[in-house]
């Protein structure tokens, strides 16, 4: 039986310690995925299709789809436009 490890230990083993290039790439992709999930849920809450959100925010449906699937590196200005114009909500950014 394998030793049980913490999630952080698992990430260290698979992607390297925090600060290494491989770990940083993983963290960036994980955050892109999380942002996509948050936006997908907000869009569904607003009862909007990807096409409707794209039209409202001046983007394309394929771009909204890539964001929601974590396959696009979204600019902060685009994130604000989607949240504030698309959903009529405010976004707060915290650096910790």
N, C-alpha and C positions, 0 to 999 in steps of 0.2 A: 504494500500500500504506500502511495506517495505521501510525503509530508504535506500537511495542510499549511498553506501560506496565506498571508493577507493579500488583498488585492494590490496594494502598493508593491509588495514583494514580487507578485506575479508580473506586474508591469516592469519592474526593474529587471527581472530575468528575461522578459520577452523583448523589451524595447530599450533597455539600458537605464541608467540612473537619470534623474531629472537633470536637465542641462545638456545631455548628449544630443547629437543631431537626430538620431533615430527616435529618441523619446520626444523631442520637440516636434518632429513631424507627426508622430502619433497624436500628441496633445492637440495640435492644430486641427487635424482631421476629426478628432473626437468632438471638439468644440463646434466645428462646422456642422457636424451631424446633429448635435444638440440644438443649435440655432435653427436648423431646418425643421426639426421636430416641433419646436416652440412655434415657429411660423405656421406650420401645417395645422396645428391645433387651433391657433388664433384664427386662421382662415376658415376652418370648419365651424368654429364658434360663431363667426360672422356670417355663416351660411353663404359663403362665396366659393365660386369655382376658381381654379387657377387662372382661367381665361379672364374672368371678371376682375380678379386682383391685378393681373397684368395690365389690363386696359386702364384701370383706375390709377395705377402707379407709373404708367408710361414705359412698361417693360414688355417682354414677350412671355407667353405661357411656358415655353421651353426653359426660359431662365428661372421662372418661379419653380418649375419642376426640379431643375438642377439644384436650386437652393434647398428645397424641401428634402431632397435626397442626399444632401451633404456633398454634392459634387461640384460646387461652385464656391470660389473664394469671394464672398460678398463684401463690398466696400461698406464702410460705416455710413456713408451718406445714403447708400441704397437701402440699408437696413432701416435707417430713420424714415426714409420715404415710404417704405412698405408699411411700417408700423404706424406712423403718424398720418399719412395720407390714405393708405389702404384700409387701415382698421380704425382710424380716428382715435388712436390711443397714444399715450406718452411712453417714451422709453427712458430708462435711467441706466446710466453706466457707472459702475463702481470698479475702482482699481484697488486691489488689496494685495 
